[in-house]
Structure formats: structure tokens, C-alpha cells
Amino acid sequence: MPVTYRIHPGIGIARVGDSPDDFFIGPEAPGVLPVPKKPNDASTLPARYKDSQGRIKRQGAQEVAADIAAAVEKVAKAEKLAGVRIGKFTGTDFQSGTAGPLLEAELALALDKLKLLNPKADAGFFLMSARRGFAEKEGIKLEILEVKDDQIGLKALLAGELDSYEGGPQGVLAAAARGADAKILGCHWTVVPHGIYVTDAIKKIEDLRGKSIAVSSPGTMPEMLARSALAKYGVAANEVKMAAVGGDRERYQALTGGVVEAAVISNEYEPVAPKNVRLLVAGREAVPNFVRVCMVTTAKVLGARGEDAIRFVTAEIKALRYALGHRAETIALAREASKAKADDPRPAFVFDDAVKNGAVAADLPIPKDKLEWLQDQLVQAGKLTKAIDLATVTAPEIRVRALERAGK
């Protein structure tokens, strides 16, 4: 079969504006709200559809070249196991060279290298092992490839593009229930730093009825956190409008720009948020059993590189212990990785909040009680038909060996 390349989108249809320089990228998937900022705009200023002089911004669309045939093969393999589609290929005919739309996540799997995205204010914890020599001391070399959300990371793992990834365990449980090869090695961020943030117009959680909440795609942590938190306070999910709006930055911009009335975002935006934006419900209070991040690999990787896996987890344990005990160095690494300015309060805020609330567990526990609770939530939401045996989706023996090497 000949290799076919296409430019997406094929036709540039966009909103017309009179701003000569300012623009924003329109939605790239059904049901996703636009965020009226340039793609690389990392500022915390409110997102508006007009520029500073009141002229309407133009709406643009990204153009990406990709090997369509390779994308179809890799995405189909991963989606079959993960059980959740990230988009559709429609009207595809490789012989004639015509193809339907590609979404960003599908393109990420098609490229030789996953797209590097901007690290956030918690990067000091996540990158300590790779950036400060802990992995090298254990005899391994880590290549960090950061993706937009958990689903993309999981799909890349299942497609064989990654040896491991760090993300929420909910997708892992759902994929394992469908027969996917996924193993949780340990969980190092056992308390969610996210919460439901709102504008002044929302006084209590009941005020969210009929309003829009920016979350991420179905089955991800932000979406599940919103559903669980609403249910705890007696608000049904069908009484609000769940809007899939990318990552934390995009959801924050949608909230401050008035696109939505509420958003599930990380607390890193709290110290820089405008005065009319406040925390309504903290995730750690509404859903205390929610686990934010676990380290995940596959049985195939463990079978082929078991010793490397032990070294990898050992390095992570040592790095997290060091990070928790060295505030200044961890904050400095977060600033370096996220390219934050010296006066940006977010890295320090995130570190202090994590330590205060015991969010980071350096010894990488596999919290069975929390994972069982999460399974119950997935069953109630219809994401799982029934709970699975956690022994089939965890590899505690790697952690045990790693703890022996890391010492006390």
C-alpha cells in the first residue's frame, strides 16, 4: 500500500476578524469549546475574543502533515484495548489519497516522537529523577515525553510507543477490564490538587445547575472529579453541561475568558487567578480517595526488562524523597522546566500545598482501598461492567524490590 500524506485541515474555514495580528485556534474535535488565545500564549490574563484595541480576533486552524496509514494502524491497536476513541477517521480511502479529519492525539501516535508539551508548576517532582541524575545513578537513561492528557499516554503505552507513563489509574483500570496489558507499579501523587473553580456568580455548588463546567475528555480525572464532587453535593451530572476543554491551561483560560462558569483545574492557578475566580470545592475534600498519578507499564515490558523496571522505580523513590526534603531545589527545577519567571508564585505554591496536604507519597504505595473505590465509581458511571481483580493490574513485586534498594 503506498504511503499517503495529507494536510489537515484540507480547507481553511474560520471566523473572520479585523485584528491584523491576533488570532486563536478553533476547536479540533466535536463538543470542545474554543479558547480565544494563541496556542503558545502561556499568560494568565483572561482570554477574550477581541484584542486590546477591541478588534475581533481571527479564528485559525492548525495544519499538520502525518503518515495517515501509520496513524490508523497504531491508533486502532491502542483504541481497541483502551476502549475509548479519541476521534474518528471518516471516508478514508488510501488508494485515492482522500482522508477524513485527524485529531491531535491521533497524530501524536503517528509521529516518530510524541509531542513535547509545556511542563507545569509541579514539574519539580515529576522530573527530579531524570533531570538531577537519580536515574543515571541507577544505571538507566530516561527520555521524558510529555503528552496532553492521560488517555493519550495510555494509548501510547498500549501501542508500544512508551515503556511506561504516569497518569491517573482510572483509564488503566478500564483498559485492563477489556484485556489490555497494563500494570500499576506504584502511585506517587495520592491526593488530587485539582478542584472546581468558579467565578463570583456561583455562590454554592447547587448554583452550577444548568451551567457549563470545563473538564477533559470522558473517563479522565477532571471529568470524573466533577461528576463525583457534584454527586456528593446532590447535583446530578445531567443537570450541568460538561465541556471537554483540553488541559488545565485551556480550562483555566475558558473560565477566566467567560466561556464557562466553572472549571476543574489544578490549584497552581490559584495564586495568579483574577479576583473574581475562586475555589468552590477542593478535590481532596470532595473526593479524598481519588488518586492523581500512578506509574504504569506493561507485563510485556516487565518480562523483557524487569531489572530496568526495578532500577527505574528505585530512582523514582530516591528522587521523590529528595524532592520533598529540598524545597528550594525542587521549586528551582519546576521553574527551569516550566520556564516560569522568577516572580511566578506557582511553583512554590504547588510545592507547599503538596507537602501540607501529604499529596506526594515518595515510597510509591499501591493504595488498594482507593483503587477499589475508584473501580466502584467507574462501575456506577458505566465505564466498567464490573470490578476487576486488582492483582491483575498491579505489579507490587517491583516496588518491594525497589524499596529494598532505596533503603529507609
Salt bridges, closest charged atoms under 4 A:
ASP51 OD2 - ARG55 NE 3.01
GLU79 OE1 - ARG85 NH1 2.40
GLU104 OE2 - LYS115 NZ 3.49
GLU104 OE1 - LYS148 NZ 3.51
GLU106 OE2 - ARG85 NH2 3.98
ASP122 OD2 - ARG292 NH2 2.62
GLU138 OE2 - LYS318 NZ 2.88
GLU143 OE2 - LYS113 NZ 3.64
GLU161 OE2 - LYS74 NZ 2.97
ASP163 OD2 - ARG305 NH1 2.99
GLU166 OE1 - HIS188 NE2 2.97
ASP207 OD1 - LYS204 NZ 3.11
GLU223 OE2 - ARG227 NE 2.33
GLU239 OE2 - ARG209 NE 2.82
ASP248 OD2 - LYS120 NZ 2.55
ASP248 OD1 - HIS194 NE2 3.26
ASP248 OD1 - ARG251 NH2 2.51
GLU307 OE2 - ARG311 NE 3.05
GLU307 OE2 - ARG405 NH1 2.79
ASP308 OD2 - ARG305 NE 3.08
GLU336 OE2 - ARG131 NH1 3.50
GLU336 OE1 - ARG132 NH2 2.92
ASP344 OD2 - ARG346 NH2 2.76
ASP352 OD1 - ARG327 NE 2.79
ASP353 OD2 - ARG284 NH1 3.87
ASP363 OD1 - ARG321 NH2 3.03
